[in-house]
């Protein structure tokens, strides 16, 4: 059986960086109608587990906070919802390709693979649309073959990169395949105006980033490590209202219910134990965990559901603290750090998205 070996991983973030305290202060002009709301806003931002985030809507140069935050202007009244979706998509088309290219080049370098050797290209994103899309832009920017096989995984949310790796694994049924996967998300383009606590929680968590993987076929008997052994998925029952991602007139609108952590606690443990059992493993035999840091309460729920010891998810928390939630790219940031540190295998990657869905991947 041919499996997908993770031969190279690369990541990239925009140069503009914003401290969480500055983000909370800036958000007052867009979301808070009075000082009481401003105090609540600061509390919500303070509970996010985020210290800094990289965003395309923030200038990298020095200046006042007002000068550095571009694209968005303070709300003119309670009905102001900010830039239109068309304006946000124009920024996505302008900014996403170069960020994706930077991550892809680093993955190719890490894998010691020339761009012209890539046979399959998988792109992943849930924060923007344009066509010809990211795949065409990467073919031109990287100098990929004009005959490269292209697949786009779109609008699947924070677990999209794991869905993309499932596609890449199927493509490696061809032993000569060399797959480049690139996930890029510009979540900051969907900053929501107005007073809505669910949306403000999303405003406080999400950020921009790109991550790429070069995958090659590995036949049974090879022992290179960091190879995808299996993937699984669970659509949790009665969870359709817990998390959603819809296109509005002023950006994409996320619903993020306070019930999400409890749904994870109720559904993850039993299902994952059964899934691992089919792979010949118990929870106590997992060497490391690459869990998408959707937020601090998500990580706490995973720890509770799986009875994980303190410190097991430190890498996930570090990524959240330094980069925020970059949607689909984030779990690959975690995987990259674990791989670079030669973390113990097998490794289980987990990510959650609208549905409510959990995607799992076993790496050996």
N, C-alpha and C positions, 0 to 999 in steps of 0.2 A: 504494500500500500504506500502511495506517495503522500507525504505530509509537507506542510509549509514550515520551512525554517526561517526564523527572523534573522536575516543576515546583516541588516543594518537599520538603525533608527536615528532619525534626526528631528529636531524641534526648532521652532522660531517664534518670536514674539515681536510685536511692533516696538519701535524705540520709545514711544511715549508711555510714561509710567505715572501712575497716580497713587498717592498714599490714600488709605481708606479714610483717614480723618479728613483729608481734603475732598474726597469724593462725597462724604456726608455733608460737608459745608457747601459744596457746589450744588448738590441736589436740592437744597432748600429753595433755590430760585425756580425750580421746575415742578416741585411736588408739594411743598409745604405752604399752606395758606396763612398760618399763624405760628406763633412761638411754641404753642402746645404741640402742634404737629411736627415742628422742627425738633423738639426734644425726643419725641417718639422715633423720628427718623434717625437721629444720632444713636439711639439705643439699638435699633434694628441693624444699623451698619456695624455697630460695635460687637454684636453677637454673631457676625458672619463668619468668623474664623479667618478673615482675609486681612492682610496688612497692606499689600500693594497689588495693583493690577496694571497690565499693559493694554493700551487701547489705541485704536487708530484715530479716535476722536480727541486725543490729547496730544498736544505738541511736545516734542522731545526737548525743545530749547528752554531756556530760562525765561521767566516772566511771572506776572501775577497769575493767580489761579484763574481769574476770569479770562486772561489772555491765552492761557494754555488750553483751556477747554474749548475746542472748536466744533463746528457743525451744529451744535445745539445753542439756542439763545433762550434767555429766561422767558418763562411763560408770561403772556400778556394778559391773561385772565383765566378763570376756571374752565373755559371751553377750549383753551389752547392745548393741542395734543402734539405739538412739535412738527418736525419734518414729515412730509408725506412718505408713504411706502415707496413711491417712485423715486423720490430723492434719496432715500436710504439705499435702494438697490443700485442707484448710480454710484454711490460711494463704495458699495460692495464690489461692483465690477471694477472700479478703479484701484482698490486696495488689496483685495483678496489674492489675485494672481501672484504678486511679488512675494507675499508672505508664504504662500504655498511653495513657490519656487525655492525660497531660502531653506525651508525644512527639507524639501526633496533633495536638494544638492548635498545637504549634510548627511542624509540617509544613504545616498549613493556613495559618498566618500567613506562613510562608516563601513559599508559593505564592500568597498574596493570594487565597485561595479561601474563600468562606463555607461553613460546614458543610452548609447546606441544599442546596448545589450538588452534593454528592457523590452519585453514582448507584450506585457499586459499592463494597463494603467487603470487603477481604481481611484476615483475621487469621492470624497465624503464631505457633505456640508448640509446644515439645516438652517443657516442664517442668511442665505441669499440665492438668487437665481439670475442667470443670464445665459444666452446661447448665441453663437458658439460659447462654450463654457470654460470652466477651469481646465478640463482635459485638453481642449484645443490650445489654451494659453500655455499649458505646461509643455506640450509637444513642441511649440515654437521656442519657448524660453530655454528649455533644457537640451534641445536638439534630439528629441526622441525620434525613432523611426516613424515615418508617415503612415506606416501600416500597423502601428501598435493597436492592440485590441483595447477598447475603452468601455468602462462601466462606471456609471455615477450612482452613488447611494445618497439619496436626498431626503431631507425633512424627517429623518428618523430620530432626531434628538441626541441626547448625551451618549447613547450606546451605539451610535452610528459607526464608529470606527471598528467595533467588534463585528458588526454586520459586514463591513467592508472586508475584514480579514476572513470572514466566512467565504466571501466571493473569491478572494485571493487564493484561499486554500483549494477551492474547487478548480481554479485555473491551473493549479500546480499538478493536476492529474496528468498534464503534459510534462514529462521529465525535463525538457529543455526550457521550461517557462522561467522567466525572470519578471516578477511582478513588482511594480511600484505603486504603493497605496499612499495617498495624501489626503489628510483631513484638515480643513481650514475653517475656522469660525470667527466671525466678527460680531460677537454678541452685543458689543457696545452700540452698534447701529440700531438696536431695538430698545434703547432706553425709553421708558414709559413716563409720560408726564402725568400729573394729577395725583390725587390722594387715594390710593388703593394699596392696602398693606401687602397683599399678595404680590403685586407688581413691584412694590418698593423692595421687598425681600429679593426678588429677581434682580432689580437694579443694583442691589448691594453685593451680589454674588458673581455675576457673569462678567466675562472679560474676553479678550481676543488672543488667538494663538493658532499655530499650525503644527502638525506633527506628521511625519512620513515614515514608512517602513518599506524596506526592500525585502521581498520574500522569494526564496528559491525552493525548488523541489528537493526533498530529502527522502531517500528510499529507506525502507526497513533495514536495520543493521548498522546504519550510520549513527554516530554518537556525538554530534556537534553541540547538542543542547539548545535551549530556547527554540523549541519546535512545537507547533500547535498540534496537540494530541486529539483534542475534541472540543466541541462547542455545544452549548445548550441554551435554551430560552424558555421563559415562563411568562405568559400573560396572566397577571394576577386577577382572580375573580372579583367582580364588583368594585373595580378600581378606575373605571373610565373617566370619572370626574376628578380624580386625584391630581392628574398632571395632563395638561394639554398644550398644544402649540398651534396657533391659528393665525392666518394672515388677516391683519386689520388695515384700515385706511392710513394709520400712522404707525407702521412697523408691525412686526409679528408679536402676537400677544400670548403670553404664557400664563396658565393657571397652575399654581403650585400649592396644593392644599396642605394644611397642617396634619392631615391624616397620612401623608406619605410615609413618615417613619414608622407609624404603627402598622401599616400595610406590609412594610418590609419585615418588621418583627414577626408578624403573623404568618407570612408566606415563605420567606427565604430559607429558613433553616431546614425544614423538613424536605422541601424540594431539592435543595443543594446536596443534602446528605444522600438522597436517593440517586441523584445524578452522578455524584462522585463514586457511589457504590458500583454503578455500572461501568465505571472506569477502573475499578479495582482499588479504590482508595477510600480512606476514611478522612474526616475533617482533621484529625490529629496528624495525618501524614502529609498535609500540605506544608510546603517549606516556606512559601511567601505569598503575600496577597497584594494584588494590584487593583485596588478598589477606587472607582471613580469618585472623587470627592465632591459630590453634589452640594454639600454643605455640611456643617458640623453635626447637625442632627441626623443626617443620612449616615454618616460614618458611625455615630453612636448606635444607631439602629442595627447596622451590620454587625458591630461588635456584640451587641446583645443577642441577636438572632443566632450567631455562630459561636457564642461564648469564647470570643477571642481574648487573648491575654493583652494587658496594657502594653502599648508600644508596637504592636503588630502592624498598625496602620499609620505609623509615623510618617512614612514617605508620602502617603496620600495627604496627610495633614500639612506637610511641608509644601507640597505643590499648591494646595488650596491657599495657604498663607502667603506664598510669594507670587502667585499668578491668578488666583480666583478660579472660578469655574469656567473653563473654555469650551464647554459643551463637548462635542465628540472627540476633540483633540486631547482632552485632559487625561484620559486613561493611558494614552500612549506616552505622555510625559512621565506618568508613574512607572510604566513598564520600562521606559528608557533608564530611569534612575536605578531601578532594581537590577536590570541587566548589566549596567555599568559597574554596579557594586558587587557583581557576581552573587546575587542573592540565591538562597537555597531553592532548589527545584524539588518537586514540581511547584509551579506558581499558578494560582487561580486569579484570573482577571474578572472583575464584576463591574457592570455599569447599568444604570437605570434610566428609563425614558418614558415618554408618554405611552399610556396604555392601562395601568402601570405595568411596564415590562422590565424584567431583569434579563440581561444577556451575560452568559458565563463563557469563559475560555480557559482550557487547561493547557498549560505550557510545560513541557518536560525537557 
